[in-house]
Amino acid sequence: MNEKVERTKGFVYIVGITGALAGLLFGLDTGIISGALPFITSAFSLSVKESEAIVTAVLIGAVLGTIISGFVSRRLGRHFAIWASAFIFCGGALLCAFAVNLYMLVIARLILGIAIGLTSFTAPLYLSEVSPKHLRGSMIATFQFMITVGILVSYITDTIFTPSGSWRWMFGVTFFPAFILFLAVLTLPKSPRWLVLVGRKEEARHVLGRVRNADEIDSELNEIEAALSKTISVQELLTSKLFLKVLLLGIVLQAIQQFSGINTVIYYAPTIFKLAGFASPIQQMWATVLVGTVNMLTTIIAIVYVDKWGRKPILYFGLTITTVSLTLLGYLFTIGTHTEVSQYAAVLLVLLFIFGFAVSLGPIIWILCAEIFPLKGRDVGVGVTTATNWICNAIVGGTFLTLVTNFGPTATFGIFAGIGFLSLLFTINFVPETKDVSLEQIEANLLANKNLRDLGA
Ligand code: BGC
């Protein structure tokens, strides 16, 4: 292999690691709250509503971040958007760590949310535009995997600081990876597709020279120009029945992912373990670390098998597990968790639920949403469905404690189990199998007005 190809490979690797860092921050900043919340609640004597506000502020910020990300990444560039989000991550981490009251904390978390929203839209987009075709899928999957790594690291950080109760350090630690990302982005190239989009073709050629082999540059520039010439306006897209059909599918898929109840566990795991009878914060935190570990390791299984077994069989498998585990968890809370056996059974059921989610809904919904949209509407489609993800996330994150306080854990988990069952029926009837089908074929099937479940046929 010649020196130039080696250099190119090395550079793409650096781009991938930096993109993955963005995923890590996303996971870190969403997960850190679970261990910090009990200490913040007592430090500021918060009510249930106020505690929920702290959790939800990030999610509302993320919705805002996703909404502005289309504009920022188009006008100012994907590269700028990631760099700006790293800057906001740094500022948000410091503001959280030094917050003196509830309001400052809520605002700081809102700011962090904006960074998460910007990153969740822009980093995968940037990675897909800079990576060579054959690495595109794995780069996006790695981003998703790094979110779970970030969640696990946040749980470990929380556990380390739990004995001292230093919630400020829990938040403060997130400053360091954010700062590394801030510096690392400065060394990265701008997206060649964006450069062509804003008429800077020669710069695009120069960037492609750093991330592609010499013989690939001209053909890729031509492909980018051909794809851009087909771009149509948002208004035209939103009045196209066919586009609305897949948009609705993507919206429901993201709603299914969030209303599975995943983030009741991700954000409130220690609270759930407390409900299950584990009185000591350290026990609650170790059980939470176990949740993060299962979440991360199971995501690897999904990444390896999603292209072998297909999307739908894995979704059936995962949704059956999440529905059954939540039903049993609800039942366990009815009979009470007074004995040690029932307490450990509660932990096992939570872990089983996480396994079911991480093997299926976690990665597959993101993959499907990246596959079902026609090229011309991909930005809009992914933007709207990502915003849906965060809106539903905010609804679940913002109501869980109220639901548990007013209706009890049995009814709360029962509701999520019921939604899981309906999601299974929806998957059987409306979700296409896209394994081994090219994006062009999916688009052709859509244009031929095939049923949603046959888009991959
Ligand atoms: C979801 C997040 C969730 C995470 C858990 C992602 O796919 O979108 O809401 O916290 O998985 O690993």
Residues whose N, C-alpha, C, O or C-beta is under 5 A from the ligand:
A	BS01	BGC	T148 I266 G362 P363
